[in-house]
Amino acid sequence: MKSPNVWTKQRPDNTWQAKREGASRASGVFRTQAEAWDKSREIAKREGGEAFLCNRGGQIRERNTYTGHDPRDIQG
């Protein structure tokens, strides 16, 4: 079963990819980080997963959860 988590990361050729966790190939390769991030969020929304955005250094910069359950328990 495919993981519904999708990662946006920079590739060695300086393009950006949207790739499902555990997949052997990218779901899409884009010229800009913004285009790849849009695709990652679209896939995660459709499949009920999480979208992760990594900066150029590979660290998670942002993440969005689309599972219907927000792990944060903050009131207000």
C-alpha positions in Angstrom: 0.0 0.0 0.0 1.3 3.4 -0.9 1.9 6.0 1.8 -0.4 9.0 1.6 2.6 11.2 2.7 4.1 13.4 0.0 7.5 15.1 0.1 8.6 18.3 -1.7 12.4 18.2 -2.1 15.1 19.7 -4.3 16.8 17.4 -6.7 20.6 17.4 -7.6 19.8 19.2 -10.9 18.2 22.1 -8.9 14.6 21.2 -9.9 12.0 20.3 -7.3 10.0 17.1 -7.0 6.7 16.0 -5.4 7.2 12.4 -4.4 5.1 10.0 -2.4 6.9 8.4 0.6 8.4 5.1 -0.4 7.9 5.6 -4.1 10.7 4.9 -6.6 9.7 7.7 -8.9 8.6 11.3 -8.4 4.9 12.2 -9.0 6.1 15.4 -10.7 9.2 17.4 -11.3 9.0 21.2 -11.4 11.1 24.2 -12.0 10.1 26.0 -8.8 9.5 24.9 -5.2 6.1 26.6 -5.2 4.9 24.4 -8.1 6.1 21.2 -6.5 4.6 22.2 -3.1 1.2 22.8 -4.8 1.4 19.3 -6.3 2.4 17.7 -3.0 -0.5 19.3 -1.2 -3.0 18.3 -3.9 -1.9 14.7 -3.7 -2.0 14.6 0.1 -5.5 16.2 0.2 -6.8 13.7 -2.3 -5.3 10.7 -0.5 -5.8 11.9 3.1 -2.1 12.2 4.1 0.5 14.8 5.0 2.5 17.1 2.7 6.1 17.9 3.8 8.1 20.8 2.4 11.9 20.6 2.7 14.2 23.5 2.3 17.4 23.4 0.2 19.3 21.9 3.2 16.8 19.0 3.4 15.1 20.1 6.7 11.3 20.2 7.0 10.2 23.8 6.6 6.5 23.3 6.6 3.9 20.5 6.8 0.2 20.2 6.2 -2.0 17.4 7.5 -5.1 16.3 5.5 -6.0 13.2 7.4 -9.1 14.8 9.0 -7.3 14.6 12.4 -5.2 17.6 13.5 -2.6 16.3 15.9 -2.4 19.6 17.7 -4.7 19.9 20.7 -4.8 23.7 20.9 -8.0 25.5 21.9 -8.8 29.0 20.7 
